[in-house]
Amino acid sequence: MDVKALQARLRNFAAARDWQPYHSPKNLAMALMVEAAELQELFQWLTPEESHALTQNAADKERVADEIADVLLYLLQLADLTGVDVEAAVEHKLRKNARKHPARPA
């Protein structure tokens, strides 16, 4: 996945619809949380076993995939608007997590 190209596509998509006035960091963060809640709703009240089995049929898998995509798309737009390099931020965070949570010796 080319993150920067995808962000450009999202920027162009929004511009073609004159959505830029609505795409503030606050609004994108709020929309991101709404989409994350919609993803969570698909798993709400399921047992751990049921949640693992949810995507065994095509319709449920598509619903989960759609919500995951919505979350990612809003996150990428938020990162783009705030000037956060997603790839660099992820690498930095993974290094921080490795220091904070070292692997157990074998």
C-alpha positions in Angstrom: 0.0 0.0 0.0 1.4 3.4 -1.0 0.2 5.6 1.9 1.1 8.9 0.4 -0.7 8.0 -2.9 -3.7 6.9 -1.0 -3.7 10.2 1.0 -3.5 12.1 -2.3 -6.5 10.2 -3.6 -8.4 11.0 -0.5 -7.4 14.7 -0.7 -8.6 14.8 -4.4 -11.8 12.9 -3.5 -12.6 15.5 -0.8 -11.7 18.5 -3.0 -13.9 17.3 -5.8 -16.8 17.4 -3.4 -15.8 20.6 -1.6 -15.5 18.8 1.7 -12.3 20.6 2.8 -14.2 23.1 5.1 -15.5 20.1 7.0 -12.2 18.3 7.2 -10.7 19.9 10.3 -8.6 17.7 12.6 -11.4 17.8 15.2 -14.0 16.6 12.7 -11.8 13.9 11.2 -11.0 12.6 14.7 -14.6 12.5 15.6 -15.5 10.8 12.3 -12.7 8.3 13.0 -14.2 7.5 16.4 -17.7 7.0 14.9 -16.3 4.5 12.4 -14.4 2.7 15.1 -17.6 2.5 17.1 -19.4 1.0 14.0 -16.6 -1.6 13.8 -17.0 -2.3 17.5 -20.7 -2.7 17.2 -20.2 -5.7 14.8 -18.5 -7.5 17.6 -20.5 -6.2 20.6 -22.0 -8.9 22.8 -20.3 -11.7 20.9 -18.3 -14.3 22.9 -14.6 -14.5 22.1 -15.3 -17.6 20.0 -18.2 -15.9 18.1 -16.0 -12.9 17.4 -13.3 -15.1 15.8 -16.0 -16.9 13.7 -17.8 -13.7 12.6 -16.0 -13.3 9.3 -16.5 -16.9 8.2 -19.3 -15.9 5.9 -18.8 -13.4 3.1 -21.5 -10.9 4.1 -20.1 -10.5 7.7 -16.6 -10.3 6.4 -17.5 -7.6 4.0 -19.2 -5.6 6.8 -16.1 -5.9 8.9 -13.8 -5.0 6.0 -15.9 -1.9 5.2 -15.6 -0.6 8.7 -11.9 -1.3 8.9 -11.5 0.6 5.7 -13.5 3.5 7.0 -11.4 3.7 10.1 -8.2 3.6 8.1 -9.3 6.2 5.5 -10.3 8.7 8.2 -7.0 8.0 10.0 -5.0 8.6 6.9 -6.9 11.8 6.2 -6.2 13.0 9.8 -2.5 12.2 9.5 -2.3 14.0 6.1 -4.1 17.1 7.4 -1.9 17.3 10.5 1.4 16.6 8.7 2.1 13.3 10.5 4.1 10.9 8.4 2.3 7.6 9.1 5.1 5.3 8.2 7.6 7.2 10.3 5.2 7.4 13.2 4.5 3.7 13.1 8.2 2.8 13.0 8.9 5.2 15.9 6.0 3.8 17.9 7.1 0.2 17.3 10.6 1.0 18.6 9.1 2.7 21.7 6.9 -0.3 22.3 9.8 -2.7 22.0 11.8 -0.7 24.6 8.7 -0.4 26.9 7.7 -4.1 26.5 10.8 -6.2 25.9 10.3 -9.8 24.8 10.7 -12.4 27.5 13.9 -14.5 27.3 13.4 -17.9 25.8 
